[in-house]
Amino acid sequence: MSSGAQRDVILLTVDSLRYDYVFDGSTVVESLDALDSLAGSGTAFSNAFTNAGYTKSSFLSIFSGTYPWMFESVQGGFGPDRPHVADLFADAGYNTGGFHSNPYLDPTYGYDRGFDYYMGRDTSSDVDKTTLSTDVWQFITRQIGSKHLSDTVRKLYRFVGAKTGTQLGGDPYLTAEGINESVIRWVRETSGPRFIWVHYMDVHTPYYPHEGTVSEDISKRQAVKLFHQAHKRRGETSERKLELLRRLYRGEVEYLDSRIGNLLEQLDEHLELDEAVLAFSSDHGEAFNEHGYVYHPDGVLYDELVHIPLLIDGPEFDAETVETPVSNVDIVPTLLAAADIDVPDSCVGSDLRVLSSDPPEERLVFTEGYTEVDGRAMVTSGKHKLIRDLEEGEDQLYDRRGDPEETHDRTGEYTEIHDRLGVALEDHVEMARTHTGTEKAVDVDDDVKDRLRRLGYTE
């Protein structure tokens, strides 16, 4: 990179990707070549956590370096007072491109702020590559109208899916291959420096089988049936069906890894990838009945839903594994600092380069679920984790090293640890409650509601 040139910055995020399907301990799972290569050249954070177990809330942190409960905009999406990473890069002279197909990140909710190009806002063809069934389904739902849509259409959608394996309305998201095509097309049409955000949905439900992965012998029809059946039964889903779901999920992770490898190969042809800063993370994990939950309900704060992979590669990131607890709130300050851009005072995360080179004796990170009034909150030191139900006032304390499956509540045994973490959690919640902002009102149109419905949501 020439003297004084600004380096490209790339943020790759994956929906619903939990840590232990990428790492076996601190080593990348053998079948994931692209992520293994990334971990081998960059810094891997073995104790990384999401700040919320729900996409819309989690991206408030990923895009801002602030916690979800700050600025009063969780339900409305990205409020006007919260800093946005794309805004900050754009102000520094970067071309900014955002690529995704998650309806919760639709421009309706304000996540597109600061992006010169945002998939789903600036073109419809990139997101809405539809089949005939999708077109017919959307025509029907529009004719019914939103007031009468919810119960009847949702029941029909789930009944047909569970009984026949037919996904009414077609696939609910664009595959990684389709996302990559849009990314490379935009990169060819722009010049640096660029801030590129790419969000993949393939690991999100419904999981589809892929050739060349552990799920290739499962039919797509069977996969769709499993998705709907597990969605209905949740914690009562049989172990046989859960094992099939796990295999489909692992197959999606393997497919995604291959597509990430393909994206990086293509990017290397169009920009100076060796000089770029690249971060890889997830918005939250996924549960397969470890604690009676399936998929990713908001407010569940066990490790299968909050422990996530985080890798950062670039000229100033050593090839090492860092055990210091970190979270997605640290991504924005790290990327801005690595690009020599001032970090706003409102960002509460840390530059992970500094944290890696000079780790504190103890660092605490936090995760939030629902709201700061009646939700749940978590604090962890990496070794211990405290979960608090704010409405009921009940606590759970876990020893993550001695009890990695989080099955034994140590609240009554480790009183000193419980009290120390409890005070820290109280301070965090109070900070969130007093950090006010402007509430963002949204009007969600029927197309967004339909796409959410096909992903298994009810909004």
N, C-alpha and C positions, 0 to 999 in steps of 0.2 A: 504494500500500500504506500503510495507516495506521501511525502511529508505534508502534513496538514489536511490530508483527505479524511473524510468521515467514513467510518466503516459501516457496512450493512448490518442490520440487527434483525434476527429471525426468532420469532416465538412460536413454537409448535405446542399445541395443547390437544389432549385427547379426552373425550367424554367418557366417564365411568371407568377409568383405568386404575386398578388398585396396585399397590406396590409389589405384592408377592407373586403377581403374574408377570412381572418384569424382572425382578431380582429373586434369586435363591440365596438368602442371606445378604451378602454385599456383592455377589457375582451375578451378572446378567444371565438369565435363562438361556441355555445352550442354543435354542432354535432361533433366537432373536439377533440376527447378524448385524443389522443396522444400529440397533441400540447398543449392542456390545461394542461396536466400533466407536460410537459416540462416547460411551462411558470410558473407553480405553484412552481417548485423547483429551477428555474433559474431566470436570469435577462432578462426582456423583454424591448426592446427599442422602444418606441412609436413614435419616430421621426427618423426612419432609412430610408436612401435613397440609391438607387443605384448610382453609379458614371457614368453609361451609360445605355441607354435604349435598348441595343442591345447586344446579348449574347457574341459575339466575343470580343467586346470592354469591356463589363462589367467584364469578367473574367480576363482581364488584371489587374484590380484592386483587384478582389477577390483573385487571386493567388499571388499578389505581394505587396500589401500595397502601391501602387503608382497609380496615375491617368492615365487614358487611353492615354491622349495626350502626356505624358512623354515618352521619348525614341524612338519616331518616328516609332512605330511598330503596329499601329492600324489595317491597312489593311492587313499587312502580318502576323498578329497574334503575338505570344509571341517572341519578339526579344531577342537576346543573351545578351544584356546589362541589361535587367530588372531582378530584383531578383525574384526567384520562391520559393513559400512556400515548395514544395516537395523537392527541392534541399536543402533547409535549414534544414528540418527535417532529410533528408537522411544523411547530413553531421554530424548531432548530434547523429547518430546511430540508427535512426528509420527505420523500414520496412515501405515502402510507397506504398499504393495501391490507384489507381484511377478508378472509375466506372461511366460510362455514356454511352449514345447512341446519343449524339448530334453531327451531322457532323461538326458543326462549332468549336467543340472542338477536332476534329480529330488530330492525330499526325502530319498531313500535316501542321498544323498551329503552331506547337511547344508547345502546352499546356501540352504535356506528359513529359516534361523535369523534371528529378529528381524522377520520379515514378519508383519503382522497377517493379511494375506491372501496366499496363495501358490498360484498356479495349479497344479493337479495334487495339491495336498494338501488344500485346503479344499472343492473340488468336483471331481467327475470329468467332469461334462458339458462344461465349458469346454475341456478338453484332448481328451477322447475322443469327439469328434464323428465317429462311425464310419460307414462304409458297410457294406453286407452282407458284402462281401468281407473287410473288416477283422474283423468279428465271427466269420466262419467260420474265417479264418486263426488268430485267437487261440484259438478252441476247439480246433483241430487241434493247435497247438503245446502247449497245456496238457495235452492228452491224451497226447502223446508223452512229455512230461516233460523237464526240463532236462538230465538226464544223457545222453540220447540225441539231444538236439536239434541240437547244434552243426553237425557236418559234413553230415549228410544234409539237414536242412532248409535250411541255408545254400546248399548246392549246388543244391537244387531252386529256391529263391528266385531265385538268380542265373541259372540255366539258363532258367527260364520268362521272366524279365525280359529277358534278352539275345536270346532267340529270338522272343518274341511281343510284347514291349513291354507286358506286363501286370505291374502292380506288386502282387504278392501281399500281401495284408494292407492294401491301400489306401495312401493318402498317409501318409508317416511323420511329418508335422508339421502343425500348424495354420497356415493362411495368415495373412498380416499383417492381412487384413480380419477374420478371426475373432479374432485377438489384440486388435485395436482395439475390437471390440464388448465384450469382457470388460473392457478398461481403462475405457471410458466408463461402463459399467454400475456398476463399482466406484466411480468418481469421483462419480457421481450419488448414491450411497448413503453417501458419507463427507463429512466436512468437513475443512477445512485446519487446520494445515498438513499437506501430504502429501509423502511421498517415494515416487515412482513409478518402478519399474524395468520396462522393456519390452524383451524380447529377441525379435528376429525371425529366423526360420529360412529364409525364402524364398530367400536367396542360397546356402544350403547345398545339397549334392547330396541327392536328384536335382533337377536344374533343370527346371522346367516352362515351357512357352511361355505367353505372355500377350498377349491382344488389345491392340493399340495400342502394342506394343513391337517392337523389332527381331527378336524371335523369333516373332512371331505366325503366320508361314507354316510353322512346324515343328509337326508333330503331336505330341500328348502321347505317343502310342505310340512314335514315333521317338525322342523325348527319353528315355523309359525305357530303350529298347534301348541308346542311347548311354551312359547312365549305367552300366549293367551291363557293357557291352563294354569301356569305358575302365577300369572298376574291375578287370577281369580282366587287361587288357593293360598298363595303366599307361604306362610310358615307351615302349612299343612301339605306342601308339595312333597311327593314321595322322593326317597333318596335316589331311586333309579332315574327319575326325571331330572333331579338336581344334578346328577352326574353328567347327564347328556347336556344340560345347560352349561355346566362348567367346561365341557369339551368344546361346545360351540363358542363359548367366550374365549377360550384359549386359541381356538382357530382364528377368531377375529383379531386377536393380538398378533398372531403370526402373520396374518395377511397384512395388517397395518404396518408391521415392521418392514415387510418387503416394499410397501408403497413409500414409506419414509426413506428407505434406501434409494428408491427410484427418484424421489423428489430431490434429494441431496445431490445425486449424480447430475441431474438436469440443471440444478441451480449452479453447480460448479462450472457449467459451461457458459453461464451468463453473468456471474459476478465473482468477486474474489472471496470464495467461501473460506479459504484458509485464514483470511483476515477478518471475517465476520464474527459476530457474537451470536451464538445460537443457544436458546434455552428450550428445554423440553419438560412439560409437566402435565398434570391431569387436574380436572376440576373437582373430582371426588372419586371414591372407589365404588365397589359393587359387592353386595352381600348374597350369599348362597345358603341362607338359613343358619349361619354360625351362631347367631343369637336370636333366632326366631324371625329374622327379617330376610326378605328376598328383594333383589334389585336395590334401590337407593332411596328409601323414604327419608324425608327431611327430619332433622333432629336426632338421628341415630348416630352416635359418636364413637362407636367401636372402631378398631383399627382397620377392619375390612372396608370401612367406608371413609376413613379420614387419613390413613397412611398412604401416601402417594409417591410415585417416582418423581425425582427432580434431577435433571442433568443440565449442566451449563458448560459449553465449549467455547473457546476463544483464545486469543493470544495471551491473555492474562489469567487464564484458568489452568491450573496444574492438573495433571492426570493423577487424581487421588480420590479417595473416599472420605468424606467429612461426616462425622457422627454427631456434631453439634445440631440440636434441633433447629429446623428452619421451617418456613411455610411460604405459601404463595404470596403473602403480603410482602415478601422480600424480592420478588421478581422485578417489579418496576424500578425500585431504587438501584438494583444491580445493573439492569440494562441501561438505564439513564447514565449512571456513573461510568460504565464501561464505554459509553459513547461520548463522554465528556460533556454531558448535559446536566445542568443544575437540577437537583432533586427538590421538589416542593417541600416546604416545612410540614405540610399536612400528611405527607407520607410517613407512616409509622414503621415501615420495614427497614431492613439494613442492607448495605452493600455486601453481598456474599463473598466478594474477594477479600474484604477486610476481615470478615468473620472467619473465613477459612485460614487466613494467615495468622490471625491472633484470636483464637477462640476464647470466649469467656469461660470462667469456671463452671457457671451454670447459666443456661438460657431457657426461658419459658416461651412457648408459643400457644396460641389460643384458636379454638374453633367454635363457631356459633351456629345454632339451629333455631328455626322459627323466628321469634322476636325477642328483644331484650326484656320484655315484660313477662311473657308466659312461655318462653322457650327453654332450651338447654344450652349449656356452655361447657367447654372443656379446656383444661390447661394441662400441658405436659412438659416435663423436663427431659423427655426422652426415655428416662428410666421409669418414672412413675407418671400416672395419668389420673386426673380427677375430673369426673363428669358430674355436673350439678343440674338438677331439674329446678328451674327458677320458680315455677309455680308451686310445686309441692315442697320445695326446700330439701329434697333428698339428694344424697351424695353417693357416688360409687368411686372407690379408689383402687387402681390396679397397678401391679408390679409388672411392667411390660417385658422385662428381661426374665424374671422368674416365672411369669405366667403369661406367655405371649398370646395365648388364646383368650385372655381376659375373662376367666371363669370364676375367679375368687375375689370377692370384694374385701379389701383390706382396711376399710374405713375404721373399724374398731381396733385394729392391731397397730397400724402405723400412724399413731395420733399426731406425732410431731410433723411428719410429712403432710398429713391431711390438713393440719392447721396452716402450715406454711403455704401450701398450694391454694387452700381455700381463701386466704387473705389476698393472694395475687389475683385469683379469679374475681373476687368482689371488686377489687380495684379496676380490673379490666371492664367489667360490666358497667360500673359507674362511669368510667371514661366514655363508653359507648352511649350511655343514656344521656350524658350531658353534652355530647358533641352533636349539635343540632344542624339542620340544613333544611332546604326546601323540598317538600314532598313532591314527587313527580307523578302526576295523574296520567293514566294511559287508557286508551280505548282499543282493545284487542279485536281485530277484525276476524271474520269467519275463516279466512284462509289460514291464519296463524292458529286459531283454535283447532281447525281440522288437522293440521300437521302435528300439534301437540297431542291430539287424541290418538293419532296413529303411532305415536311413540309410547303410549300408555298413560298419558296424563289426562286430567279431567278439566283443565282450564279451557 
